[in-house]
């Protein structure tokens, strides 16, 4: 999956208040580090485990807090 496909999928589930640049950042955070980024096209493609991580990051960041609850930051 490339960034444009990931972006269009994520925009279908988030609203207009979700920052568009965060989708691209999430794409980059989810892709594994590559040994040779200059000679490889791998940095532009996402495999399925990386897609799951990226999609979960977007859903986690987008999920609204129900009224009356306090946001708790959990660091793993």
PDB file of N, CA, C, O and CB in Angstrom:
ATOM      1  N   UNK A   1       0.850  -1.162   0.000  1.00  0.00           N
ATOM      2  CA  UNK A   1       0.000   0.000   0.000  1.00  0.00           C
ATOM      3  C   UNK A   1       0.900   1.232   0.000  1.00  0.00           C
ATOM      4  O   UNK A   1       1.878   1.299   0.745  1.00  0.00           O
ATOM      5  CB  UNK A   1      -0.970  -0.006   1.220  1.00  0.00           C
ATOM      6  N   UNK A   2       0.563   2.196  -0.836  1.00  0.00           N
ATOM      7  CA  UNK A   2       1.326   3.436  -0.897  1.00  0.00           C
ATOM      8  C   UNK A   2       0.607   4.520  -0.100  1.00  0.00           C
ATOM      9  O   UNK A   2      -0.529   4.333   0.336  1.00  0.00           O
ATOM     10  CB  UNK A   2       1.534   3.883  -2.366  1.00  0.00           C
ATOM     11  N   UNK A   3       1.271   5.642   0.082  1.00  0.00           N
ATOM     12  CA  UNK A   3       0.746   6.717   0.907  1.00  0.00           C
ATOM     13  C   UNK A   3      -0.611   7.220   0.423  1.00  0.00           C
ATOM     14  O   UNK A   3      -1.493   7.473   1.245  1.00  0.00           O
ATOM     15  CB  UNK A   3       1.725   7.855   0.941  1.00  0.00           C
ATOM     16  N   UNK A   4      -0.801   7.370  -0.875  1.00  0.00           N
ATOM     17  CA  UNK A   4      -2.063   7.893  -1.398  1.00  0.00           C
ATOM     18  C   UNK A   4      -3.224   6.953  -1.071  1.00  0.00           C
ATOM     19  O   UNK A   4      -4.316   7.410  -0.733  1.00  0.00           O
ATOM     20  CB  UNK A   4      -1.966   8.105  -2.917  1.00  0.00           C
ATOM     21  N   UNK A   5      -2.994   5.654  -1.170  1.00  0.00           N
ATOM     22  CA  UNK A   5      -4.036   4.682  -0.829  1.00  0.00           C
ATOM     23  C   UNK A   5      -4.342   4.709   0.665  1.00  0.00           C
ATOM     24  O   UNK A   5      -5.503   4.666   1.071  1.00  0.00           O
ATOM     25  CB  UNK A   5      -3.612   3.268  -1.254  1.00  0.00           C
ATOM     26  N   UNK A   6      -3.291   4.779   1.477  1.00  0.00           N
ATOM     27  CA  UNK A   6      -3.470   4.845   2.930  1.00  0.00           C
ATOM     28  C   UNK A   6      -4.205   6.123   3.310  1.00  0.00           C
ATOM     29  O   UNK A   6      -5.079   6.107   4.177  1.00  0.00           O
ATOM     30  CB  UNK A   6      -2.107   4.774   3.654  1.00  0.00           C
ATOM     31  N   UNK A   7      -3.855   7.220   2.666  1.00  0.00           N
ATOM     32  CA  UNK A   7      -4.484   8.504   2.938  1.00  0.00           C
ATOM     33  C   UNK A   7      -5.977   8.471   2.597  1.00  0.00           C
ATOM     34  O   UNK A   7      -6.801   8.931   3.387  1.00  0.00           O
ATOM     35  CB  UNK A   7      -3.785   9.612   2.149  1.00  0.00           C
ATOM     36  N   UNK A   8      -6.327   7.933   1.434  1.00  0.00           N
ATOM     37  CA  UNK A   8      -7.738   7.898   1.043  1.00  0.00           C
ATOM     38  C   UNK A   8      -8.541   6.966   1.950  1.00  0.00           C
ATOM     39  O   UNK A   8      -9.703   7.251   2.240  1.00  0.00           O
ATOM     40  CB  UNK A   8      -7.876   7.454  -0.419  1.00  0.00           C
ATOM     41  N   UNK A   9      -7.952   5.865   2.401  1.00  0.00           N
ATOM     42  CA  UNK A   9      -8.641   4.968   3.318  1.00  0.00           C
ATOM     43  C   UNK A   9      -8.882   5.638   4.670  1.00  0.00           C
ATOM     44  O   UNK A   9      -9.974   5.545   5.232  1.00  0.00           O
ATOM     45  CB  UNK A   9      -7.838   3.683   3.503  1.00  0.00           C
ATOM     46  N   UNK A  10      -7.869   6.302   5.180  1.00  0.00           N
ATOM     47  CA  UNK A  10      -7.995   6.937   6.490  1.00  0.00           C
ATOM     48  C   UNK A  10      -8.946   8.131   6.452  1.00  0.00           C
ATOM     49  O   UNK A  10      -9.670   8.369   7.418  1.00  0.00           O
ATOM     50  CB  UNK A  10      -6.627   7.381   6.991  1.00  0.00           C
ATOM     51  N   UNK A  11      -8.955   8.879   5.361  1.00  0.00           N
ATOM     52  CA  UNK A  11      -9.876  10.011   5.253  1.00  0.00           C
ATOM     53  C   UNK A  11     -11.329   9.557   5.202  1.00  0.00           C
ATOM     54  O   UNK A  11     -12.232  10.341   5.495  1.00  0.00           O
ATOM     55  CB  UNK A  11      -9.551  10.835   4.019  1.00  0.00           C
ATOM     56  N   UNK A  12     -11.564   8.300   4.833  1.00  0.00           N
ATOM     57  CA  UNK A  12     -12.924   7.772   4.807  1.00  0.00           C
ATOM     58  C   UNK A  12     -13.448   7.497   6.216  1.00  0.00           C
ATOM     59  O   UNK A  12     -14.661   7.430   6.413  1.00  0.00           O
ATOM     60  CB  UNK A  12     -12.976   6.494   3.973  1.00  0.00           C
ATOM     61  N   UNK A  13     -12.553   7.337   7.207  1.00  0.00           N
ATOM     62  CA  UNK A  13     -13.011   7.022   8.568  1.00  0.00           C
ATOM     63  C   UNK A  13     -12.855   8.178   9.549  1.00  0.00           C
ATOM     64  O   UNK A  13     -13.442   8.144  10.631  1.00  0.00           O
ATOM     65  CB  UNK A  13     -12.260   5.833   9.090  1.00  0.00           C
ATOM     66  N   UNK A  14     -12.077   9.200   9.197  1.00  0.00           N
ATOM     67  CA  UNK A  14     -11.903  10.340  10.102  1.00  0.00           C
ATOM     68  C   UNK A  14     -12.702  11.528   9.576  1.00  0.00           C
ATOM     69  O   UNK A  14     -13.125  11.548   8.420  1.00  0.00           O
ATOM     70  CB  UNK A  14     -10.396  10.714  10.249  1.00  0.00           C
ATOM     71  N   UNK A  15     -12.899  12.512  10.440  1.00  0.00           N
ATOM     72  CA  UNK A  15     -13.637  13.690  10.003  1.00  0.00           C
ATOM     73  C   UNK A  15     -12.676  14.806   9.605  1.00  0.00           C
ATOM     74  O   UNK A  15     -11.459  14.621   9.614  1.00  0.00           O
ATOM     75  CB  UNK A  15     -14.586  14.171  11.109  1.00  0.00           C
ATOM     76  N   UNK A  16     -13.229  15.958   9.258  1.00  0.00           N
ATOM     77  CA  UNK A  16     -12.414  17.062   8.750  1.00  0.00           C
ATOM     78  C   UNK A  16     -11.572  17.729   9.838  1.00  0.00           C
ATOM     79  O   UNK A  16     -10.678  18.513   9.519  1.00  0.00           O
ATOM     80  CB  UNK A  16     -13.303  18.095   8.098  1.00  0.00           C
ATOM     81  N   UNK A  17     -11.834  17.441  11.105  1.00  0.00           N
ATOM     82  CA  UNK A  17     -11.047  18.023  12.195  1.00  0.00           C
ATOM     83  C   UNK A  17      -9.734  17.278  12.413  1.00  0.00           C
ATOM     84  O   UNK A  17      -8.834  17.791  13.079  1.00  0.00           O
ATOM     85  CB  UNK A  17     -11.858  18.023  13.483  1.00  0.00           C
ATOM     86  N   UNK A  18      -9.618  16.082  11.862  1.00  0.00           N
ATOM     87  CA  UNK A  18      -8.384  15.298  11.988  1.00  0.00           C
ATOM     88  C   UNK A  18      -7.335  15.898  11.065  1.00  0.00           C
ATOM     89  O   UNK A  18      -7.588  16.033   9.868  1.00  0.00           O
ATOM     90  CB  UNK A  18      -8.627  13.789  11.647  1.00  0.00           C
ATOM     91  N   UNK A  19      -6.159  16.266  11.582  1.00  0.00           N
ATOM     92  CA  UNK A  19      -5.131  16.881  10.727  1.00  0.00           C
ATOM     93  C   UNK A  19      -4.669  15.943   9.609  1.00  0.00           C
ATOM     94  O   UNK A  19      -4.285  14.804   9.874  1.00  0.00           O
ATOM     95  CB  UNK A  19      -3.930  17.299  11.574  1.00  0.00           C
ATOM     96  N   UNK A  20      -4.703  16.410   8.385  1.00  0.00           N
ATOM     97  CA  UNK A  20      -4.334  15.587   7.230  1.00  0.00           C
ATOM     98  C   UNK A  20      -2.862  15.192   7.266  1.00  0.00           C
ATOM     99  O   UNK A  20      -2.503  14.107   6.810  1.00  0.00           O
ATOM    100  CB  UNK A  20      -4.638  16.330   5.933  1.00  0.00           C
ATOM    101  N   UNK A  21      -2.007  16.060   7.803  1.00  0.00           N
ATOM    102  CA  UNK A  21      -0.585  15.736   7.844  1.00  0.00           C
ATOM    103  C   UNK A  21      -0.290  14.597   8.808  1.00  0.00           C
ATOM    104  O   UNK A  21       0.726  13.918   8.665  1.00  0.00           O
ATOM    105  CB  UNK A  21       0.217  16.959   8.234  1.00  0.00           C
ATOM    106  N   UNK A  22      -1.162  14.378   9.788  1.00  0.00           N
ATOM    107  CA  UNK A  22      -0.949  13.282  10.730  1.00  0.00           C
ATOM    108  C   UNK A  22      -1.074  11.916  10.061  1.00  0.00           C
ATOM    109  O   UNK A  22      -0.462  10.949  10.514  1.00  0.00           O
ATOM    110  CB  UNK A  22      -1.936  13.383  11.876  1.00  0.00           C
ATOM    111  N   UNK A  23      -1.856  11.827   8.996  1.00  0.00           N
ATOM    112  CA  UNK A  23      -1.976  10.558   8.280  1.00  0.00           C
ATOM    113  C   UNK A  23      -0.647  10.215   7.613  1.00  0.00           C
ATOM    114  O   UNK A  23      -0.204   9.068   7.656  1.00  0.00           O
ATOM    115  CB  UNK A  23      -3.112  10.623   7.228  1.00  0.00           C
ATOM    116  N   UNK A  24      -0.016  11.211   6.996  1.00  0.00           N
ATOM    117  CA  UNK A  24       1.286  10.971   6.363  1.00  0.00           C
ATOM    118  C   UNK A  24       2.357  10.645   7.408  1.00  0.00           C
ATOM    119  O   UNK A  24       3.204   9.781   7.179  1.00  0.00           O
ATOM    120  CB  UNK A  24       1.712  12.199   5.535  1.00  0.00           C
ATOM    121  N   UNK A  25       2.323  11.323   8.537  1.00  0.00           N
ATOM    122  CA  UNK A  25       3.278  11.024   9.602  1.00  0.00           C
ATOM    123  C   UNK A  25       3.082   9.609  10.140  1.00  0.00           C
ATOM    124  O   UNK A  25       4.050   8.897  10.407  1.00  0.00           O
ATOM    125  CB  UNK A  25       3.142  12.039  10.737  1.00  0.00           C
ATOM    126  N   UNK A  26       1.835   9.216  10.294  1.00  0.00           N
ATOM    127  CA  UNK A  26       1.535   7.869  10.768  1.00  0.00           C
ATOM    128  C   UNK A  26       2.030   6.827   9.777  1.00  0.00           C
ATOM    129  O   UNK A  26       2.542   5.781  10.177  1.00  0.00           O
ATOM    130  CB  UNK A  26       0.033   7.705  11.001  1.00  0.00           C
ATOM    131  N   UNK A  27       1.882   7.104   8.495  1.00  0.00           N
ATOM    132  CA  UNK A  27       2.402   6.206   7.464  1.00  0.00           C
ATOM    133  C   UNK A  27       3.905   6.023   7.641  1.00  0.00           C
ATOM    134  O   UNK A  27       4.406   4.899   7.611  1.00  0.00           O
ATOM    135  CB  UNK A  27       2.087   6.751   6.051  1.00  0.00           C
ATOM    136  N   UNK A  28       4.617   7.119   7.825  1.00  0.00           N
ATOM    137  CA  UNK A  28       6.074   7.051   7.991  1.00  0.00           C
ATOM    138  C   UNK A  28       6.481   6.376   9.293  1.00  0.00           C
ATOM    139  O   UNK A  28       7.464   5.636   9.321  1.00  0.00           O
ATOM    140  CB  UNK A  28       6.669   8.443   7.937  1.00  0.00           C
ATOM    141  N   UNK A  29       5.740   6.620  10.376  1.00  0.00           N
ATOM    142  CA  UNK A  29       6.066   5.996  11.658  1.00  0.00           C
ATOM    143  C   UNK A  29       5.851   4.487  11.624  1.00  0.00           C
ATOM    144  O   UNK A  29       6.516   3.749  12.352  1.00  0.00           O
ATOM    145  CB  UNK A  29       5.228   6.611  12.768  1.00  0.00           C
ATOM    146  N   UNK A  30       4.928   4.025  10.785  1.00  0.00           N
ATOM    147  CA  UNK A  30       4.561   2.614  10.774  1.00  0.00           C
ATOM    148  C   UNK A  30       5.459   1.758   9.898  1.00  0.00           C
ATOM    149  O   UNK A  30       5.518   0.542  10.080  1.00  0.00           O
ATOM    150  CB  UNK A  30       3.153   2.468  10.319  1.00  0.00           C
ATOM    151  N   UNK A  31       6.152   2.363   8.963  1.00  0.00           N
ATOM    152  CA  UNK A  31       7.029   1.595   8.081  1.00  0.00           C
ATOM    153  C   UNK A  31       8.344   1.304   8.796  1.00  0.00           C
ATOM    154  O   UNK A  31       8.918   2.176   9.449  1.00  0.00           O
ATOM    155  CB  UNK A  31       7.285   2.357   6.754  1.00  0.00           C
ATOM    156  N   UNK A  32       8.806   0.081   8.664  1.00  0.00           N
ATOM    157  CA  UNK A  32      10.080  -0.312   9.281  1.00  0.00           C
ATOM    158  C   UNK A  32      11.236   0.478   8.670  1.00  0.00           C
ATOM    159  O   UNK A  32      11.182   0.886   7.510  1.00  0.00           O
ATOM    160  CB  UNK A  32      10.323  -1.830   9.110  1.00  0.00           C
ATOM    161  N   UNK A  33      12.257   0.682   9.454  1.00  0.00           N
ATOM    162  CA  UNK A  33      13.457   1.362   8.983  1.00  0.00           C
ATOM    163  C   UNK A  33      14.149   0.513   7.930  1.00  0.00           C
ATOM    164  O   UNK A  33      14.293  -0.699   8.090  1.00  0.00           O
ATOM    165  CB  UNK A  33      14.414   1.661  10.152  1.00  0.00           C
ATOM    166  N   UNK A  34      14.579   1.164   6.847  1.00  0.00           N
ATOM    167  CA  UNK A  34      15.213   0.454   5.743  1.00  0.00           C
ATOM    168  C   UNK A  34      16.725   0.687   5.766  1.00  0.00           C
ATOM    169  O   UNK A  34      17.191   1.767   6.130  1.00  0.00           O
ATOM    170  CB  UNK A  34      14.616   0.906   4.392  1.00  0.00           C
ATOM    171  N   UNK A  35      17.473  -0.323   5.380  1.00  0.00           N
ATOM    172  CA  UNK A  35      18.922  -0.235   5.374  1.00  0.00           C
ATOM    173  C   UNK A  35      19.405   0.712   4.280  1.00  0.00           C
ATOM    174  O   UNK A  35      20.265   1.555   4.532  1.00  0.00           O
ATOM    175  CB  UNK A  35      19.537  -1.618   5.187  1.00  0.00           C
ATOM    176  N   UNK A  36      18.863   0.584   3.073  1.00  0.00           N
ATOM    177  CA  UNK A  36      19.316   1.386   1.945  1.00  0.00           C
ATOM    178  C   UNK A  36      18.120   2.130   1.347  1.00  0.00           C
ATOM    179  O   UNK A  36      17.458   1.630   0.437  1.00  0.00           O
ATOM    180  CB  UNK A  36      20.010   0.496   0.873  1.00  0.00           C
ATOM    181  N   UNK A  37      17.856   3.321   1.865  1.00  0.00           N
ATOM    182  CA  UNK A  37      16.698   4.091   1.415  1.00  0.00           C
ATOM    183  C   UNK A  37      16.923   4.774   0.070  1.00  0.00           C
ATOM    184  O   UNK A  37      15.957   5.136  -0.601  1.00  0.00           O
ATOM    185  CB  UNK A  37      16.342   5.124   2.449  1.00  0.00           C
ATOM    186  N   UNK A  38      18.164   4.956  -0.331  1.00  0.00           N
ATOM    187  CA  UNK A  38      18.455   5.677  -1.564  1.00  0.00           C
ATOM    188  C   UNK A  38      18.201   4.809  -2.791  1.00  0.00           C
ATOM    189  O   UNK A  38      17.635   5.285  -3.775  1.00  0.00           O
ATOM    190  CB  UNK A  38      19.897   6.165  -1.561  1.00  0.00           C
ATOM    191  N   UNK A  39      18.608   3.550  -2.747  1.00  0.00           N
ATOM    192  CA  UNK A  39      18.494   2.682  -3.915  1.00  0.00           C
ATOM    193  C   UNK A  39      17.249   1.800  -3.905  1.00  0.00           C
ATOM    194  O   UNK A  39      17.049   1.013  -4.830  1.00  0.00           O
ATOM    195  CB  UNK A  39      19.708   1.817  -4.013  1.00  0.00           C
ATOM    196  N   UNK A  40      16.422   1.916  -2.893  1.00  0.00           N
ATOM    197  CA  UNK A  40      15.261   1.041  -2.779  1.00  0.00           C
ATOM    198  C   UNK A  40      13.964   1.843  -2.819  1.00  0.00           C
ATOM    199  O   UNK A  40      13.896   2.964  -2.316  1.00  0.00           O
ATOM    200  CB  UNK A  40      15.335   0.223  -1.489  1.00  0.00           C
ATOM    201  N   UNK A  41      12.946   1.253  -3.420  1.00  0.00           N
ATOM    202  CA  UNK A  41      11.614   1.857  -3.448  1.00  0.00           C
ATOM    203  C   UNK A  41      10.782   1.388  -2.254  1.00  0.00           C
ATOM    204  O   UNK A  41       9.610   1.746  -2.136  1.00  0.00           O
ATOM    205  CB  UNK A  41      10.896   1.513  -4.766  1.00  0.00           C
ATOM    206  N   UNK A  42      11.375   0.599  -1.381  1.00  0.00           N
ATOM    207  CA  UNK A  42      10.666  -0.006  -0.252  1.00  0.00           C
ATOM    208  C   UNK A  42      10.086   1.046   0.693  1.00  0.00           C
ATOM    209  O   UNK A  42       9.069   0.787   1.337  1.00  0.00           O
ATOM    210  CB  UNK A  42      11.602  -0.926   0.517  1.00  0.00           C
ATOM    211  N   UNK A  43      10.694   2.205   0.792  1.00  0.00           N
ATOM    212  CA  UNK A  43      10.219   3.220   1.735  1.00  0.00           C
ATOM    213  C   UNK A  43       8.888   3.820   1.315  1.00  0.00           C
ATOM    214  O   UNK A  43       8.262   4.539   2.093  1.00  0.00           O
ATOM    215  CB  UNK A  43      11.247   4.321   1.876  1.00  0.00           C
ATOM    216  N   UNK A  44       8.445   3.535   0.095  1.00  0.00           N
ATOM    217  CA  UNK A  44       7.172   4.069  -0.386  1.00  0.00           C
ATOM    218  C   UNK A  44       6.039   3.056  -0.296  1.00  0.00           C
ATOM    219  O   UNK A  44       4.891   3.389  -0.593  1.00  0.00           O
ATOM    220  CB  UNK A  44       7.317   4.536  -1.811  1.00  0.00           C
ATOM    221  N   UNK A  45       6.339   1.833   0.106  1.00  0.00           N
ATOM    222  CA  UNK A  45       5.343   0.763   0.162  1.00  0.00           C
ATOM    223  C   UNK A  45       5.217   0.229   1.574  1.00  0.00           C
ATOM    224  O   UNK A  45       6.194   0.156   2.319  1.00  0.00           O
ATOM    225  CB  UNK A  45       5.708  -0.370  -0.801  1.00  0.00           C
ATOM    226  N   UNK A  46       4.011  -0.140   1.924  1.00  0.00           N
ATOM    227  CA  UNK A  46       3.709  -0.637   3.253  1.00  0.00           C
ATOM    228  C   UNK A  46       3.209  -2.076   3.133  1.00  0.00           C
ATOM    229  O   UNK A  46       2.316  -2.361   2.335  1.00  0.00           O
ATOM    230  CB  UNK A  46       2.659   0.267   3.963  1.00  0.00           C
ATOM    231  N   UNK A  47       3.783  -2.981   3.926  1.00  0.00           N
ATOM    232  CA  UNK A  47       3.302  -4.354   3.968  1.00  0.00           C
ATOM    233  C   UNK A  47       2.151  -4.458   4.960  1.00  0.00           C
ATOM    234  O   UNK A  47       1.871  -3.509   5.691  1.00  0.00           O
ATOM    235  CB  UNK A  47       4.442  -5.328   4.346  1.00  0.00           C
ATOM    236  N   UNK A  48       1.485  -5.608   4.986  1.00  0.00           N
ATOM    237  CA  UNK A  48       0.278  -5.759   5.797  1.00  0.00           C
ATOM    238  C   UNK A  48       0.503  -5.510   7.294  1.00  0.00           C
ATOM    239  O   UNK A  48      -0.295  -4.783   7.885  1.00  0.00           O
ATOM    240  CB  UNK A  48      -0.279  -7.138   5.605  1.00  0.00           C
ATOM    241  N   UNK A  49       1.539  -6.067   7.949  1.00  0.00           N
ATOM    242  CA  UNK A  49       1.731  -5.767   9.377  1.00  0.00           C
ATOM    243  C   UNK A  49       1.950  -4.272   9.637  1.00  0.00           C
ATOM    244  O   UNK A  49       1.504  -3.743  10.655  1.00  0.00           O
ATOM    245  CB  UNK A  49       2.920  -6.558   9.920  1.00  0.00           C
ATOM    246  N   UNK A  50       2.630  -3.605   8.724  1.00  0.00           N
ATOM    247  CA  UNK A  50       2.843  -2.162   8.867  1.00  0.00           C
ATOM    248  C   UNK A  50       1.532  -1.401   8.661  1.00  0.00           C
ATOM    249  O   UNK A  50       1.281  -0.395   9.324  1.00  0.00           O
ATOM    250  CB  UNK A  50       3.909  -1.670   7.862  1.00  0.00           C
ATOM    251  N   UNK A  51       0.701  -1.888   7.739  1.00  0.00           N
ATOM    252  CA  UNK A  51      -0.609  -1.284   7.527  1.00  0.00           C
ATOM    253  C   UNK A  51      -1.458  -1.386   8.785  1.00  0.00           C
ATOM    254  O   UNK A  51      -2.111  -0.418   9.174  1.00  0.00           O
ATOM    255  CB  UNK A  51      -1.325  -1.950   6.348  1.00  0.00           C
ATOM    256  N   UNK A  52      -1.453  -2.557   9.425  1.00  0.00           N
ATOM    257  CA  UNK A  52      -2.230  -2.729  10.649  1.00  0.00           C
ATOM    258  C   UNK A  52      -1.768  -1.763  11.729  1.00  0.00           C
ATOM    259  O   UNK A  52      -2.585  -1.161  12.425  1.00  0.00           O
ATOM    260  CB  UNK A  52      -2.124  -4.169  11.152  1.00  0.00           C
ATOM    261  N   UNK A  53      -0.465  -1.618  11.863  1.00  0.00           N
ATOM    262  CA  UNK A  53       0.054  -0.677  12.860  1.00  0.00           C
ATOM    263  C   UNK A  53      -0.367   0.754  12.540  1.00  0.00           C
ATOM    264  O   UNK A  53      -0.814   1.485  13.424  1.00  0.00           O
ATOM    265  CB  UNK A  53       1.584  -0.769  12.935  1.00  0.00           C
ATOM    266  N   UNK A  54      -0.224   1.154  11.281  1.00  0.00           N
ATOM    267  CA  UNK A  54      -0.600   2.508  10.884  1.00  0.00           C
ATOM    268  C   UNK A  54      -2.083   2.775  11.056  1.00  0.00           C
ATOM    269  O   UNK A  54      -2.473   3.836  11.541  1.00  0.00           O
ATOM    270  CB  UNK A  54      -0.208   2.752   9.456  1.00  0.00           C
ATOM    271  N   UNK A  55      -2.910   1.819  10.661  1.00  0.00           N
ATOM    272  CA  UNK A  55      -4.357   1.976  10.794  1.00  0.00           C
ATOM    273  C   UNK A  55      -4.757   2.085  12.256  1.00  0.00           C
ATOM    274  O   UNK A  55      -5.601   2.908  12.611  1.00  0.00           O
ATOM    275  CB  UNK A  55      -5.087   0.806  10.135  1.00  0.00           C
ATOM    276  N   UNK A  56      -4.153   1.257  13.109  1.00  0.00           N
ATOM    277  CA  UNK A  56      -4.441   1.319  14.548  1.00  0.00           C
ATOM    278  C   UNK A  56      -3.988   2.637  15.149  1.00  0.00           C
ATOM    279  O   UNK A  56      -4.648   3.170  16.041  1.00  0.00           O
ATOM    280  CB  UNK A  56      -3.766   0.159  15.279  1.00  0.00           C
ATOM    281  N   UNK A  57      -2.879   3.167  14.677  1.00  0.00           N
ATOM    282  CA  UNK A  57      -2.417   4.471  15.168  1.00  0.00           C
ATOM    283  C   UNK A  57      -3.409   5.580  14.815  1.00  0.00           C
ATOM    284  O   UNK A  57      -3.698   6.446  15.640  1.00  0.00           O
ATOM    285  CB  UNK A  57      -1.032   4.801  14.585  1.00  0.00           C
ATOM    286  N   UNK A  58      -3.929   5.549  13.586  1.00  0.00           N
ATOM    287  CA  UNK A  58      -4.903   6.564  13.166  1.00  0.00           C
ATOM    288  C   UNK A  58      -6.179   6.438  13.979  1.00  0.00           C
ATOM    289  O   UNK A  58      -6.711   7.442  14.453  1.00  0.00           O
ATOM    290  CB  UNK A  58      -5.217   6.436  11.661  1.00  0.00           C
ATOM    291  N   UNK A  59      -6.677   5.221  14.148  1.00  0.00           N
ATOM    292  CA  UNK A  59      -7.910   5.013  14.918  1.00  0.00           C
ATOM    293  C   UNK A  59      -7.713   5.439  16.365  1.00  0.00           C
ATOM    294  O   UNK A  59      -8.596   6.066  16.951  1.00  0.00           O
ATOM    295  CB  UNK A  59      -8.351   3.537  14.856  1.00  0.00           C
ATOM    296  N   UNK A  60      -6.566   5.108  16.949  1.00  0.00           N
ATOM    297  CA  UNK A  60      -6.293   5.492  18.330  1.00  0.00           C
ATOM    298  C   UNK A  60      -6.219   7.002  18.484  1.00  0.00           C
ATOM    299  O   UNK A  60      -6.738   7.555  19.453  1.00  0.00           O
ATOM    300  CB  UNK A  60      -4.996   4.860  18.808  1.00  0.00           C
ATOM    301  N   UNK A  61      -5.587   7.662  17.545  1.00  0.00           N
ATOM    302  CA  UNK A  61      -5.456   9.111  17.620  1.00  0.00           C
ATOM    303  C   UNK A  61      -6.787   9.808  17.347  1.00  0.00           C
ATOM    304  O   UNK A  61      -7.048  10.874  17.905  1.00  0.00           O
ATOM    305  CB  UNK A  61      -4.403   9.595  16.634  1.00  0.00           C
ATOM    306  N   UNK A  62      -7.619   9.229  16.510  1.00  0.00           N
ATOM    307  CA  UNK A  62      -8.883   9.854  16.143  1.00  0.00           C
ATOM    308  C   UNK A  62      -9.995   9.609  17.159  1.00  0.00           C
ATOM    309  O   UNK A  62     -10.876  10.453  17.322  1.00  0.00           O
ATOM    310  CB  UNK A  62      -9.317   9.355  14.799  1.00  0.00           C
ATOM    311  N   UNK A  63      -9.967   8.477  17.838  1.00  0.00           N
ATOM    312  CA  UNK A  63     -11.087   8.097  18.690  1.00  0.00           C
ATOM    313  C   UNK A  63     -11.383   9.186  19.713  1.00  0.00           C
ATOM    314  O   UNK A  63     -10.520   9.554  20.510  1.00  0.00           O
ATOM    315  CB  UNK A  63     -10.797   6.771  19.398  1.00  0.00           C
ATOM    316  N   UNK A  64     -12.609   9.695  19.683  1.00  0.00           N
ATOM    317  CA  UNK A  64     -12.968  10.779  20.597  1.00  0.00           C
ATOM    318  C   UNK A  64     -13.161  10.274  22.023  1.00  0.00           C
ATOM    319  O   UNK A  64     -13.469   9.104  22.245  1.00  0.00           O
ATOM    320  CB  UNK A  64     -14.238  11.472  20.117  1.00  0.00           C
ATOM    321  N   UNK A  65     -12.978  11.159  22.967  1.00  0.00           N
ATOM    322  CA  UNK A  65     -13.180  10.845  24.374  1.00  0.00           C
ATOM    323  C   UNK A  65     -14.655  11.073  24.688  1.00  0.00           C
ATOM    324  O   UNK A  65     -15.178  12.150  24.402  1.00  0.00           O
ATOM    325  CB  UNK A  65     -12.253  11.715  25.300  1.00  0.00           C
ATOM    326  N   UNK A  66     -15.338  10.090  25.267  1.00  0.00           N
ATOM    327  CA  UNK A  66     -16.739  10.288  25.625  1.00  0.00           C
ATOM    328  C   UNK A  66     -16.886  11.430  26.636  1.00  0.00           C
ATOM    329  O   UNK A  66     -15.996  11.634  27.462  1.00  0.00           O
ATOM    330  CB  UNK A  66     -17.334   8.987  26.197  1.00  0.00           C
ATOM    331  N   UNK A  67     -17.986  12.171  26.582  1.00  0.00           N
ATOM    332  CA  UNK A  67     -18.190  13.274  27.531  1.00  0.00           C
ATOM    333  C   UNK A  67     -18.129  12.787  28.967  1.00  0.00           C
ATOM    334  O   UNK A  67     -18.678  11.739  29.306  1.00  0.00           O
ATOM    335  CB  UNK A  67     -19.532  13.961  27.274  1.00  0.00           C
ATOM    336  N   UNK A  68     -17.456  13.559  29.802  1.00  0.00           N
ATOM    337  CA  UNK A  68     -17.347  13.224  31.211  1.00  0.00           C
ATOM    338  C   UNK A  68     -16.149  12.366  31.560  1.00  0.00           C
ATOM    339  O   UNK A  68     -15.905  12.126  32.742  1.00  0.00           O
ATOM    340  CB  UNK A  68     -18.569  12.535  31.644  1.00  0.00           C
ATOM    341  N   UNK A  69     -15.389  11.894  30.582  1.00  0.00           N
ATOM    342  CA  UNK A  69     -14.207  11.093  30.877  1.00  0.00           C
ATOM    343  C   UNK A  69     -12.953  11.934  30.715  1.00  0.00           C
ATOM    344  O   UNK A  69     -12.925  12.881  29.928  1.00  0.00           O
ATOM    345  CB  UNK A  69     -14.144   9.856  29.967  1.00  0.00           C
ATOM    346  N   UNK A  70     -11.930  11.587  31.454  1.00  0.00           N
ATOM    347  CA  UNK A  70     -10.659  12.289  31.404  1.00  0.00           C
ATOM    348  C   UNK A  70      -9.697  11.505  30.524  1.00  0.00           C
ATOM    349  O   UNK A  70      -9.614  10.280  30.618  1.00  0.00           O
ATOM    350  CB  UNK A  70     -10.074  12.488  32.826  1.00  0.00           C
ATOM    351  N   UNK A  71      -8.971  12.217  29.671  1.00  0.00           N
ATOM    352  CA  UNK A  71      -7.983  11.558  28.811  1.00  0.00           C
ATOM    353  C   UNK A  71      -6.803  11.106  29.649  1.00  0.00           C
ATOM    354  O   UNK A  71      -6.252  11.883  30.429  1.00  0.00           O
ATOM    355  CB  UNK A  71      -7.512  12.500  27.676  1.00  0.00           C
ATOM    356  N   UNK A  72      -6.415   9.843  29.486  1.00  0.00           N
ATOM    357  CA  UNK A  72      -5.281   9.271  30.205  1.00  0.00           C
ATOM    358  C   UNK A  72      -4.239   8.868  29.184  1.00  0.00           C
ATOM    359  O   UNK A  72      -4.535   8.121  28.252  1.00  0.00           O
ATOM    360  CB  UNK A  72      -5.708   8.051  31.085  1.00  0.00           C
ATOM    361  N   UNK A  73      -3.010   9.362  29.353  1.00  0.00           N
ATOM    362  CA  UNK A  73      -1.916   8.994  28.457  1.00  0.00           C
ATOM    363  C   UNK A  73      -1.203   7.779  29.023  1.00  0.00           C
ATOM    364  O   UNK A  73      -0.721   7.796  30.156  1.00  0.00           O
ATOM    365  CB  UNK A  73      -0.924  10.174  28.264  1.00  0.00           C
ATOM    366  N   UNK A  74      -1.142   6.726  28.223  1.00  0.00           N
ATOM    367  CA  UNK A  74      -0.467   5.498  28.632  1.00  0.00           C
ATOM    368  C   UNK A  74       0.796   5.365  27.789  1.00  0.00           C
ATOM    369  O   UNK A  74       0.739   5.361  26.559  1.00  0.00           O
ATOM    370  CB  UNK A  74      -1.403   4.240  28.469  1.00  0.00           C
ATOM    371  N   UNK A  75       1.925   5.257  28.460  1.00  0.00           N
ATOM    372  CA  UNK A  75       3.202   5.101  27.759  1.00  0.00           C
ATOM    373  C   UNK A  75       3.659   3.668  27.950  1.00  0.00           C
ATOM    374  O   UNK A  75       3.807   3.181  29.071  1.00  0.00           O
ATOM    375  CB  UNK A  75       4.283   6.116  28.284  1.00  0.00           C
ATOM    376  N   UNK A  76       3.879   3.005  26.817  1.00  0.00           N
ATOM    377  CA  UNK A  76       4.330   1.614  26.883  1.00  0.00           C
ATOM    378  C   UNK A  76       5.804   1.536  26.612  1.00  0.00           C
ATOM    379  O   UNK A  76       6.377   0.446  26.621  1.00  0.00           O
ATOM    380  CB  UNK A  76       3.567   0.738  25.892  1.00  0.00           C
TER     381      UNK A  76
END
